[in-house]
Amino acid sequence: MPRRRTGPAKSTQDHSLPKYSIAVAADLSGIPQQRLRRMEESGLLTPNRTEGNTRRYSDDDLTQIAEVADLAEAGVNAAGIHHILALRAELAALRAENAELRSLLAQNTDSKPAFM
């Protein structure tokens, strides 16, 4: 019996959509499967899992794999990589918040009457 769709169709442009097996992720990233497993074991990567507990990687995961691999090749250890990734995420969140606040400020500045 075919499964019924319970929500809206997912866009193929959704970079967080888990769609690659570990073999495909290894081929696309150039990182061996065993190294991908070690990245997951050390907490540097968290691929989604299917109901059968099979790893599924998204395009966002592939980007993170490349970042982790680059940092490791530069000599950064796992603890340092964790710290750098956390700082990058915090920076991205702060930039988004800053942009939102600037937009709100611009709206408020534009809507106030000019005083003479």
C-alpha positions as CSV (number, residue, x, y, z in Angstrom):
1,M,0.0,0.0,0.0
2,P,1.5,3.4,-1.0
3,R,2.2,5.9,1.8
4,R,0.1,9.0,1.9
5,R,1.8,12.3,2.0
6,T,1.0,14.0,5.4
7,G,2.4,17.4,4.7
8,P,3.5,19.7,1.9
9,A,5.9,18.4,-0.7
10,K,9.5,19.1,0.2
11,S,11.4,21.3,-2.2
12,T,14.4,19.8,-4.0
13,Q,16.1,23.1,-3.1
14,D,15.9,22.3,0.7
15,H,19.5,21.8,1.6
16,S,18.6,20.2,4.9
17,L,16.7,17.4,3.3
18,P,18.4,14.1,4.1
19,K,18.8,12.3,0.8
20,Y,22.2,10.7,0.5
21,S,23.4,7.3,1.8
22,I,26.8,7.2,3.4
23,A,28.3,5.7,0.2
24,V,27.0,8.5,-1.9
25,A,28.0,11.1,0.7
26,A,31.5,9.6,0.7
27,D,31.7,9.8,-3.1
28,L,30.4,13.3,-3.2
29,S,32.6,14.6,-0.4
30,G,35.7,12.6,-1.2
31,I,35.9,11.5,2.5
32,P,36.0,7.7,3.1
33,Q,32.9,6.2,4.8
34,Q,34.9,5.2,7.9
35,R,36.1,8.8,8.4
36,L,32.5,9.9,8.1
37,R,31.6,7.4,10.9
38,R,34.4,8.8,13.0
39,M,33.2,12.4,12.5
40,E,29.8,11.3,13.7
41,E,31.2,9.4,16.7
42,S,33.2,12.5,17.8
43,G,30.1,14.7,17.5
44,L,31.3,16.7,14.5
45,L,28.5,15.5,12.3
46,T,25.0,14.4,13.0
47,P,23.3,12.9,9.9
48,N,19.7,12.0,10.0
49,R,18.6,8.4,10.4
50,T,15.9,6.5,8.7
51,E,13.4,4.3,10.6
52,G,15.8,1.4,9.9
53,N,18.7,3.5,11.5
54,T,20.4,4.1,8.1
55,R,22.4,7.3,7.9
56,R,21.0,9.9,5.5
57,Y,23.1,13.0,4.6
58,S,21.8,16.3,3.4
59,D,23.5,19.0,1.3
60,D,24.1,20.9,4.6
61,D,25.8,17.8,6.0
62,L,28.1,17.7,2.9
63,T,29.0,21.4,3.5
64,Q,29.8,20.6,7.2
65,I,31.8,17.5,6.1
66,A,34.0,19.8,3.9
67,E,34.4,22.3,6.7
68,V,35.4,19.6,9.2
69,A,37.8,18.0,6.7
70,D,39.4,21.4,5.9
71,L,39.9,22.2,9.6
72,A,41.3,18.7,10.3
73,E,43.7,19.0,7.4
74,A,44.9,22.4,8.8
75,G,45.8,20.6,12.0
76,V,42.9,21.5,14.2
77,N,41.9,18.7,16.6
78,A,38.3,17.6,17.3
79,A,37.8,19.9,20.3
80,G,39.1,22.8,18.3
81,I,36.8,22.0,15.4
82,H,33.8,21.8,17.8
83,H,34.7,25.2,19.1
84,I,35.2,26.7,15.7
85,L,31.9,25.3,14.4
86,A,30.0,26.7,17.5
87,L,31.6,30.1,17.0
88,R,30.6,30.1,13.3
89,A,27.0,29.2,14.1
90,E,26.9,31.9,16.8
91,L,28.3,34.4,14.3
92,A,25.7,33.5,11.7
93,A,22.9,33.9,14.2
94,L,24.2,37.3,15.4
95,R,24.6,38.5,11.8
96,A,21.0,37.4,11.1
97,E,19.8,39.2,14.2
98,N,21.8,42.3,13.3
99,A,20.2,42.4,9.8
100,E,16.7,42.0,11.3
101,L,17.4,44.8,13.8
102,R,18.8,47.1,11.1
103,S,15.6,46.4,9.0
104,L,13.4,47.3,11.9
105,L,15.3,50.4,12.6
106,A,15.1,51.5,9.0
107,Q,11.3,50.9,9.1
108,N,10.9,52.9,12.2
109,T,13.1,55.7,10.9
110,D,11.2,55.9,7.7
111,S,7.8,55.9,9.3
112,K,8.4,58.7,11.9
113,P,7.3,62.2,10.9
114,A,10.0,64.8,10.3
115,F,10.3,67.5,12.9
116,M,11.1,71.1,11.9
